Amino acid sequence: MAECSVFIDGKAALVPTGTTILQAAGAVGISIPTLCHHPNLPPIGVCRLCIVDVEVGDFHKQVAACHAEVQDGMTVRTATPELERARRFALELQVADHPSECLDGETGEPCELRDLARRYGVTKRRFMEDETRYPLDESSPVVTIDLNRCILCRRCTRACSLVQGQDILWIMGRGDESRVSPALSLPLRDTACVSCGQCLAHCPTGAIRDGASGCPSDFRVCLLRLRLPTGPQCFGGANPAGDLQLRRPREPGKPVRQGPVRLPFRG
């Protein structure tokens, strides 16, 4: 396999052709901030936090590290003052309408936006927006959807479509009215959702989190265990009424399995 020689923040890296700048940086221990990126999903580049300064030949430009592939002889800078200012500004826009209790850490829920805001010193709002606009969707026993914490990273919609092949969640509306929602803005319980929980596992801010009914185990951990060769099972002692319907993840080059796999729980 052909390889490319690149320099990232002064560190030399030899990586296969087709490797993204984000992957190459990780290979030499350099962390580039992201919110929309997830290793299980194809890049989309909507958060713009991973922008880096690249130079190869006469080409000199800022690009999204999650999308852009390395080229032989490329020089990459990931943390220039200009890039840090741009990231801080992007974070200020994101936290403008994010709930205060989440930014203050009062919810106890993990939030990648809060972590990055603290990392870049964004502790106060420079721009103010309405914090509460959407009611909670607690219609599903598995997940709760809180759009007030959503940053439109599209990780949930891509996981629903590309990992599970369900296409339940979409980006509805335009501009400032854009939001994640099932088609026709239906409650989640009134859709064909199979409660796989992939949207929950991929959400970076807790906008999609454990359902109101509660689960004895951390559902994110359960999702990882669903991939074990022994097959899906609940390790948390849950014993819900009925069966949990799941779809197998999409395999490259193969169609999504039609029909849910029904798996009885044993308490």
Helices and strands as residue ranges (DSSP letters): E 3-8, E 11-16, H 21-27, E 51-56, E 59-64, E 75-77, H 81-95, H 100-103, H 112-119, E 143-145, G 147-149, H 155-158, I 159-163, E 169-172, G 175-177, E 179-182, G 183-185, G 188-190, H 198-202, E 208-210, H 219-225, E 244-246, E 261-263
